[in-house]
Amino acid sequence: MIGWVTVFKDTLIVSVEIRKAVLEEAGIPCVVLNRQDSSYVGVGFANVEVELLVPEEYIEKAASLL
């Protein structure tokens, strides 16, 4: 995604979703990028990080909230 940057990542989707809610409450546009395959959740080698992204112009504000 051009113009968007990762401000947080974790292997637990719940952790990312909580932070997404915080940013949305502050009026910061954000999206969750989840590359995890639901077929492999919980398998050791399949712990892919889920990312929380914001537009570049919001990175400082988002970082201060998180």
C-alpha positions as CSV (number, residue, x, y, z in Angstrom):
1,M,0.0,0.0,0.0
2,I,1.7,3.1,-1.2
3,G,1.6,6.0,1.3
4,W,0.8,3.8,4.3
5,V,3.2,2.8,7.0
6,T,3.2,0.2,9.7
7,V,2.8,1.6,13.2
8,F,2.3,-1.7,15.1
9,K,2.6,-5.4,14.5
10,D,1.9,-8.5,16.5
11,T,1.1,-12.2,16.0
12,L,-2.1,-11.8,17.9
13,I,-4.9,-10.2,15.9
14,V,-6.7,-9.2,19.1
15,S,-3.8,-7.0,20.1
16,V,-3.8,-5.3,16.7
17,E,-7.5,-4.8,16.7
18,I,-7.4,-3.1,20.2
19,R,-4.9,-0.6,18.9
20,K,-6.9,0.0,15.8
21,A,-9.9,1.0,17.9
22,V,-7.7,3.5,19.8
23,L,-6.6,5.1,16.6
24,E,-10.1,5.2,15.1
25,E,-11.4,6.9,18.3
26,A,-8.8,9.6,17.7
27,G,-9.9,10.0,14.1
28,I,-6.8,8.4,12.5
29,P,-7.6,6.3,9.4
30,C,-6.1,2.9,9.8
31,V,-6.2,-0.6,8.3
32,V,-5.2,-4.1,9.5
33,L,-3.1,-6.1,7.1
34,N,-3.5,-9.8,8.1
35,R,-1.5,-12.3,6.1
36,Q,-2.2,-15.2,8.4
37,D,-3.8,-18.2,6.9
38,S,-6.6,-19.4,9.1
39,S,-5.7,-23.0,8.3
40,Y,-2.5,-22.7,10.2
41,V,-3.4,-20.5,13.2
42,G,-1.6,-21.9,16.3
43,V,1.0,-23.8,14.3
44,G,4.5,-22.7,15.4
45,F,5.9,-21.8,11.9
46,A,2.7,-20.0,10.9
47,N,3.0,-17.1,13.4
48,V,3.0,-14.4,10.9
49,E,2.7,-10.8,12.2
50,V,-0.5,-8.9,11.6
51,E,0.2,-5.2,10.8
52,L,-1.6,-2.0,11.6
53,L,-1.0,0.7,9.0
54,V,-1.8,4.4,8.9
55,P,-1.2,7.0,6.2
56,E,2.3,8.6,6.3
57,E,1.0,12.0,7.5
58,Y,-0.5,10.4,10.7
59,I,2.5,8.4,11.8
60,E,3.6,10.7,14.6
61,K,0.2,11.1,16.0
62,A,-0.5,7.4,15.9
63,A,2.9,6.6,17.5
64,S,2.2,8.9,20.4
65,L,-1.2,7.3,21.0
66,L,0.2,3.8,20.9
